[in-house]
Amino acid sequence: MKVEQVTEPVAYHGEGPVWSDAWGGLRWLDMLAGDVLSFAPDGTVVRRHIDTVVAAVRPRRRGGAVLGVARGFALEDADGKVTFLDPLWSDEHVRMNEGGCDPDGRFYCGSMAYDLRRKAGAVHRLDPDGSTTVVLDGVTVSNGLDWSPDGNRAYYVDTVTGRIDVFDYDREGGLRGRRPFAVTSGSPDGLTVDAEGGVWVALYGGGAVHRYTPDGALDEIVELPVTKVTACAFGGPGLGRLFLTTSREHLAPGTEPEAGALFACTPGVRGVPVREFAG
């Protein structure tokens, strides 16, 4: 599978790619700069600053976006105006890190401590009415989260566990029955699920993205020319392209010159349309 470099190394810590036709294509993050990146009509990268950290972004059904920011959530209106909701905690040593929307239009984002303090993080849910709930606590580096095509299962990564976990999901019960899905060969980061139910996970420090079948068997490896692969998402015509974000966090100057670039490949399977926030 051929991987191509789509951009120059435009991000220090690239993360969170999301394709939405409502946006006209792809958005991704320079997370620790607090910026949302997108493409201009001429193909150049547009950068919009949001907060000290921007951890996740998803489209809203009414237009605009919902965002995970440093210590909570923010809402972007269709006209681009951003409103920050009340912070969820006061400890500035803890920040949001990754998230996604469930099949019922609720937005989740998980947190972590900057110093990787164990069990300092939690997964928070923002409902369309603006209320928030802690749905999972005692996590260390909350990372990838996505749902199966039928919406009955959710896949989740707490990076320090070295595995992908799976939950059963329904609207009333939420996430329940957490259990191991697959043990990875490196540090699992962001993930996405394809239309066949395969789970693609980025390996931070592992220089690759791995695909697991719905029964948890490794069946595809995509190798990249940089080590710190952070997240992946399907997009492009028919959702047939897999976009891959990368980081140069903690890399020495001059090493891995492509780190921080956006990459893409055509894996032969298609993605699932992004789930939108109902608020």
Buried (B, 14 or more C-beta within 10 A) or exposed (E): EEBEBBBEBBBBBBBBBBBBEBBEEBBBBBBBBBBBBBBEEEEEBEEBEBBEBBBBBBBBEEEBBBBBBBBBBBBBEEEEEBEBBEEBEEEEEBBBBBBBBBBBBBBBBBBBBEEEEEEBBBBBBBBBEEEBEEBBEEBBBBBBBBBBBEBEBBBBBBBBBEBBBBBBBEEEEBBEEEEEBBEBEBBBBBBBBBEEBBBBBBBBEBBBBBBBBBEBEEEBEBEBBBBBBBBBBBBBEEBBBBBBBBBBBEBEEEEBBBBBBBBBBEBEBBBBEBBBBBB
